Amino acid sequence: MFNKHDIRRNECMLTGGQAKCGYDWWWHSFTGYHALTGEAKPFFIEFFLCNPESGGDEPIFGQLPSNKEKGIKPSYLMVKAGAWGEDATQLHRFYGWNQIEVDFGVPFHVKADECYVDEISTYGHVQVSAEDAQNHPEYMCESGEMSWNLKIDKVTAFNVGYGASTPFRRMQAFEMFWHAEGMKSAFEGEVIWNGETYKVSKENSYGYADKNWGKNFTSPWVWLSSNNLTSKLTGKKLTDSVFDIGGGRPKIGPVALSRKLLSAFWYEGKAYEFNFSKFWTFARTFFDCKETDTQIIWHVEQKTWRNKMVTDITCEKKDMLLVNYEAPNGDKFHNRLWNGGNGKGTVKLYRDGKLLDEILAENIGCEYGEYC
């Protein structure tokens, strides 16, 4: 059963070979509400660590032309913060490794100046001027300002199993690992976005918290998750439910597997999982993601011996952004990685060929991109 919390998988993994060439990040996304108007707005916060062994007093940017020419790899903490919607923006603040405090134990924490994250809280401040965003393309971001102070309650976990288990972690066998300690999370606190205050409440934050780590990124890259779910059969809110889909083309060492996704649906206290690493369930996946002039569209079909899940999601490109990362080796292959938090769609869940429910999903976190 996948709903097993394991904060050992949230510890910092940048040891051994991944200290020389590796990344580790903790991702959080949630919805806040304007303090005066009540308008909903989705936000995200990420702490991204890269290549500690080559770190120093200042961040090292892999996309600087001089560093690319010399083959110098990036090394830093990047605090990524921002919002989705028609003013979708990502903001990056960088620190050199000598400016960072990292607890490699359990529970973890990462701290640098005004920015902090651990299992149950995060606070920080990121500000990028228009001039810096324009004059420093190596920052890979836009301009704006965001500060936050939040408590985090990780309610439901997606423990993917063998792929992120201790032996595989120690061998660093996979190119990209994934663990969702809080695929359903309740956030509480405040965000100030470009001078406007947003309140975040546990009851309607529709929060999500996971982590990825490894040596490179998958392509294609797919992620879909929501816990703002309503049964179309009964019209009732599903208050103990969440789904999470992720993956693309996993690699074990040099071997790339065919297009595969991991997914879990915690449906009103019952677990439905579609996980290729659990071969005895005979999990099979078909997915198609495409881009139109105005939308990103996902269609995912997954089956085991007894269960089936069909997911159809769209997100308006005007509410999304092209999220930026550079790999630990300094390459930047993902240049059209669409990322959003306003996805909408339906999930159909079947058991033994019978429709259990058709679910309306909103506030969907979503990503799709392939190397280009």
C-alpha positions in Angstrom: 0.0 0.0 0.0 1.5 3.3 -1.1 0.2 5.6 1.6 3.2 5.0 3.9 5.0 8.1 5.3 8.7 7.7 5.2 10.7 10.9 6.0 13.9 9.0 5.4 13.2 9.5 1.7 13.1 13.2 2.3 16.6 13.4 3.6 19.2 15.2 1.4 20.6 12.6 -1.0 23.7 14.5 -2.3 26.4 12.0 -1.2 28.7 9.8 -3.1 28.6 10.2 -6.9 25.6 12.6 -6.6 27.7 15.0 -4.5 29.9 15.5 -7.6 27.1 15.4 -10.2 23.6 15.5 -8.7 20.6 17.5 -7.6 18.0 17.2 -4.9 14.9 19.3 -4.6 11.8 19.7 -2.3 8.8 21.0 -4.1 5.6 22.6 -2.6 2.5 23.9 -4.3 -0.8 25.2 -2.9 -3.6 27.8 -3.3 -3.9 31.1 -1.5 -6.7 33.6 -1.3 -6.3 37.4 -1.7 -6.8 39.0 1.8 -9.2 41.6 0.5 -11.0 40.2 -2.6 -10.8 36.4 -1.8 -9.5 35.7 -5.3 -7.8 32.3 -5.5 -4.2 32.1 -6.7 -1.9 29.0 -6.9 1.7 29.3 -5.8 4.8 27.1 -5.7 8.0 27.0 -3.7 11.0 24.8 -4.3 14.5 24.4 -2.7 16.9 23.0 -5.4 20.4 21.8 -4.3 23.1 21.0 -6.9 26.6 19.6 -6.9 27.9 20.3 -3.3 31.4 19.0 -3.9 32.3 21.8 -6.3 30.6 24.5 -4.2 32.1 27.6 -2.7 31.3 31.0 -1.4 29.3 32.0 -4.4 26.8 30.2 -6.6 28.3 28.8 -9.8 26.0 29.2 -12.9 26.2 26.5 -15.5 24.5 28.6 -18.2 27.2 31.3 -18.1 28.9 31.2 -21.5 32.3 31.3 -19.9 31.5 28.3 -17.6 29.9 26.4 -20.5 33.1 26.9 -22.6 35.3 25.6 -19.7 32.9 22.7 -18.8 32.3 24.1 -15.3 29.3 22.5 -13.7 26.6 24.5 -11.7 26.7 24.4 -7.9 24.3 26.2 -5.6 21.0 26.3 -3.7 18.3 27.7 -6.0 15.2 28.9 -4.1 12.4 28.9 -6.8 9.2 30.7 -5.9 6.3 31.9 -7.9 2.7 31.8 -9.0 0.5 30.5 -11.8 -2.3 32.4 -13.6 -2.2 35.1 -16.2 0.8 36.6 -14.4 2.6 33.3 -14.1 6.1 33.9 -13.0 9.1 32.0 -11.6 11.6 33.7 -9.4 15.1 32.4 -8.5 17.4 33.2 -5.7 20.8 31.6 -5.5 23.3 30.8 -2.8 26.8 29.4 -2.8 27.3 26.2 -0.8 29.3 28.0 1.9 26.2 30.1 2.5 23.9 27.1 3.1 23.1 25.1 6.2 21.9 21.6 5.3 20.9 18.9 7.7 21.6 15.6 5.9 19.9 13.6 8.7 16.2 12.9 9.4 14.3 15.1 9.5 16.0 17.3 7.0 16.3 21.1 6.9 17.8 23.6 4.5 18.5 27.1 5.5 20.2 30.1 3.8 19.8 33.7 5.0 16.0 34.4 4.8 15.0 31.1 3.2 14.2 27.9 5.1 12.4 24.6 4.6 11.9 21.4 6.7 9.2 18.7 7.0 6.6 21.0 8.6 7.4 24.6 7.6 8.9 26.9 5.1 9.6 30.7 5.0 11.5 32.9 2.6 11.9 35.9 0.4 12.8 36.1 -3.3 13.1 39.3 -5.2 14.4 39.7 -8.8 14.5 43.1 -10.5 13.6 43.5 -14.1 17.1 44.6 -14.9 18.7 41.5 -13.3 16.3 39.2 -15.0 17.1 40.8 -18.4 20.9 41.1 -17.8 21.4 37.7 -16.3 19.9 34.9 -18.4 21.9 32.5 -16.3 19.3 33.1 -13.6 16.7 31.4 -15.8 13.8 33.4 -14.4 11.6 36.5 -14.6 11.2 39.5 -12.3 9.0 40.0 -9.3 8.9 39.5 -5.5 7.5 36.9 -3.2 7.7 36.2 0.5 6.0 33.5 2.5 5.7 32.0 6.0 3.9 28.6 6.0 3.1 25.6 8.1 2.9 22.2 6.3 0.8 19.2 7.3 1.6 16.2 4.9 -1.6 14.2 5.1 -1.3 11.5 2.4 1.8 10.0 1.0 2.7 8.4 -2.3 5.6 6.0 -1.4 6.5 4.7 -4.8 8.2 1.6 -3.4 11.3 -0.1 -4.7 12.6 2.6 -7.0 13.3 4.9 -4.0 14.0 2.2 -1.5 17.3 2.3 0.5 19.3 -0.2 -1.6 18.4 1.6 -4.9 19.2 5.0 -3.2 22.6 3.8 -2.0 23.4 2.4 -5.5 22.1 5.6 -7.0 20.8 3.4 -9.7 18.0 5.6 -11.2 18.7 8.8 -13.1 15.8 10.5 -11.4 14.1 9.4 -8.1 10.7 10.5 -6.8 9.0 10.5 -3.4 5.8 12.3 -2.5 5.7 12.5 1.3 2.7 14.9 1.0 0.8 14.3 -2.2 -2.1 15.7 -0.2 -0.8 18.4 2.1 -2.5 21.1 4.1 -0.7 24.5 4.1 -1.4 27.4 6.5 0.0 30.9 6.6 0.6 33.9 4.4 2.1 34.8 1.0 2.9 38.3 -0.2 3.0 38.3 -4.0 4.2 41.5 -5.6 2.9 43.6 -2.7 -0.5 41.8 -2.4 -1.3 39.6 0.6 -2.7 36.1 0.2 -4.0 34.0 3.1 -3.5 30.2 3.0 -5.8 27.9 5.0 -5.6 24.2 5.6 -9.2 23.7 4.5 -8.8 24.9 0.9 -5.0 25.1 0.2 -5.2 22.0 -2.0 -1.5 21.5 -1.2 1.1 19.2 -2.6 4.7 18.4 -1.4 7.2 16.0 -3.0 10.9 15.7 -3.9 13.0 14.5 -6.8 16.7 13.8 -6.8 19.2 12.2 -9.2 21.8 13.0 -11.9 19.5 14.1 -14.8 15.9 14.7 -15.7 13.4 12.4 -17.5 12.1 13.1 -21.0 9.2 13.1 -21.6 8.4 14.6 -18.2 4.8 14.2 -16.9 3.2 15.2 -13.6 -0.5 15.5 -12.6 -1.9 15.8 -9.1 -5.0 17.2 -7.3 -6.9 16.8 -4.1 -9.7 19.2 -5.0 -12.0 16.5 -6.2 -15.8 16.1 -6.6 -17.7 13.0 -7.5 -19.8 13.6 -10.6 -22.0 10.7 -9.7 -23.0 12.0 -6.3 -22.0 15.7 -6.5 -20.2 15.4 -3.1 -16.7 16.7 -2.4 -14.2 13.8 -1.9 -12.5 15.0 1.3 -10.2 12.0 1.8 -9.0 11.7 -1.8 -6.0 12.6 -3.9 -4.3 11.4 -7.1 -0.8 11.7 -8.3 0.8 10.7 -11.6 4.4 11.1 -12.5 7.3 9.9 -14.7 7.9 9.6 -18.4 10.9 7.5 -19.4 12.9 6.3 -16.4 16.5 5.2 -16.7 18.3 2.6 -14.6 22.0 3.3 -15.3 22.4 3.6 -19.1 19.2 1.6 -19.8 16.1 3.7 -20.6 12.8 2.0 -20.0 9.8 2.5 -22.4 7.3 5.3 -21.6 6.1 4.6 -18.1 4.2 6.5 -15.4 3.7 5.8 -11.7 0.4 6.8 -10.2 -1.7 6.5 -7.1 -5.3 7.3 -6.3 -6.2 7.5 -2.6 -10.0 7.4 -3.1 -12.0 8.0 0.1 -9.6 5.9 2.2 -9.0 3.2 -0.4 -5.8 2.7 -2.3 -5.6 2.2 -6.1 -2.1 2.1 -7.5 -0.6 1.7 -11.0 3.1 1.1 -10.5 5.3 -0.7 -13.1 7.9 -1.6 -10.4 5.3 -3.8 -8.7 5.4 -6.3 -11.6 3.0 -8.8 -10.0 0.1 -6.3 -10.5 0.8 -6.3 -14.3 0.5 -2.5 -14.4 0.2 -1.1 -18.0 0.2 2.5 -19.1 -0.7 4.5 -22.2 -0.4 8.2 -22.2 -0.5 11.0 -24.8 0.4 14.6 -24.1 0.1 17.4 -26.6 0.3 21.1 -27.1 -2.2 23.2 -29.0 -2.1 27.0 -29.6 -3.9 27.6 -26.3 -3.7 24.5 -24.1 -1.6 21.6 -22.9 -3.7 18.3 -22.9 -3.0 15.1 -21.1 -4.7 11.7 -21.6 -3.5 8.8 -19.4 -4.9 5.3 -19.3 -3.6 2.8 -16.6 -4.6 -0.7 -15.8 -3.7 -3.5 -13.4 -5.4 -7.0 -13.2 -8.4 -5.5 -11.5 -8.3 -1.7 -11.6 -8.3 0.9 -14.3 -7.9 4.7 -14.2 -8.5 7.1 -17.1 -7.3 10.7 -16.7 -8.1 13.6 -19.0 -6.7 17.0 -18.1 -6.3 20.4 -19.8 -4.5 23.5 -18.7 -4.6 26.9 -20.4 -1.2 28.0 -21.6 -2.0 31.6 -20.5 -2.0 30.3 -16.9 1.2 28.3 -17.2 5.0 29.0 -17.5 8.0 27.3 -19.0 9.8 26.1 -15.9 13.6 26.3 -16.0 16.2 23.9 -14.6 19.8 23.1 -15.6 21.1 19.6 -15.1 24.0 18.9 -12.8 26.3 18.4 -15.8 25.5 22.0 -17.0 23.2 20.9 -19.9 19.8 22.5 -20.3 17.8 20.2 -22.5 14.3 21.0 -21.1 13.4 24.3 -22.8 9.7 23.7 -23.2 8.7 22.2 -19.9 5.2 23.5 -19.3 4.2 23.8 -15.7 0.9 24.9 -14.2 -1.4 24.8 -11.2 -4.8 25.6 -12.7 -5.4 22.3 -14.6 -9.0 20.9 -14.8 -10.3 17.6 -16.0 -11.8 14.2 -15.0 -10.6 11.0 -13.6 -12.6 7.8 -14.2 -11.9 5.0 -11.7 -12.9 1.3 -12.5 -12.9 -1.9 -10.5 -13.4 -5.2 -12.2 -14.7 -3.5 -15.3 -17.3 -1.4 -13.4 -17.2 2.4 -13.1 -16.6 3.2 -9.4 -16.7 7.0 -9.9 -16.1 9.8 -12.4 -14.4 12.6 -10.6 -14.1 16.3 -11.4 -10.6 17.4 -10.6 -9.6 21.1 -10.2 -6.5 23.0 -9.0 -4.4 20.4 -10.7 -0.7 20.7 -10.6 0.6 19.7 -14.0 3.7 19.4 -16.1 4.7 18.2 -19.6 7.8 18.6 -21.6 10.3 16.8 -23.8 13.9 17.6 -24.7 14.2 20.1 -27.4 
